[in-house]
Amino acid sequence: MDFDNRFNRSHERRRYDAGIIFSHHKKSYNGSIKNISIGGAFIATSSVNQFYSGDVVTLSIPFTDGRKSLKRRGRIQWLNNEGFAIEFI
């Protein structure tokens, strides 16, 4: 099932396959952004079992040139075996 089509979205998500580092409670994790919009993103991570719906994470999203990154906070909206979807806050 395509999870993007399961929810009504305010902003269209675009494919974005980039490795990221994100943090939760001062601990860092690895993952990758699979899709992103102005309102949120889907993060694939092998650490998904350490998170719950409602948790807040901080992402470090790399720019395409790789020299800088943008930090954004997001609240986990739902999870599956691959990762979780966040809404930016």
N, C-alpha and C positions, 0 to 999 in steps of 0.2 A: 504494500500500500504506500502511496506517495503521501507522506505526512504533510507536505506543503499544501496539498489540495484538501486536507482534512479540516483546515481552519480558514476562516475568513481573515484576510490580512488587509491592513490599512495601506501597506507599502509592498510592492512587488519585491520578492527575494531574487537575488542574482547568484549564479554559481560563483564560488570564490574558493579556490583550493589553496590555502596557505597555512603553513605551520605556525602555531602560536604558543605562547606561554600565558597561562592564566593563573590567578591566585584566589584562594578562599581561606579565610582565617590564617593569614600570614604563611600559608604553605603554597608552593608553586607546583603546577602540573603542566604537562605537555598535551597538546591536542592539535586539531586543525579545523579551520572554519570551512564548512562545506558550502554554505550559502549565507548571504547577508543582505540586509536592507537597512533603511534609515531606522526602522523600528526594532530590529533584532537580528539574530543569527542562529545557525545550527552549528554546534561544536561537537566534533567527533573526538572521543577520548577513550583510552583503555581504562581510565580511572572513574568511569561513570558510576560505578557502584558506591562511590564515596560521597555522592551528592543526593539531595532531595529537592523536590519541587518547592519553590519559595526561597531556596538558598540564593545569596547574592555573590557573584564572582566578578573579578576585575580582569579584563582582557587587555593584552598588549598586542594590538593589531599592526602588523608591519605594513609600511608603504611599499609600493611595488619596487622602488629603487633599493629597498632593504636597509637604508641608512637611518631611517627614523621609524618611530611607531606611534600609534595613537592609543591612549588608554581610555577604555570605556567600561562602565559598570553595567551589569545586567542581572536580572532576576530570572532564575530558571522557571520556565512555564510547564515543561513536560520533559520526560526522559524516555529513552528506549535502550536497547542493548548496545547501540552504536555511540550514543552520546546524549546531548540535551539541547533543547531550544531555549534561548533567552530572549527576554524583552529588555531593551536598553532602558536604563533609568537615569 
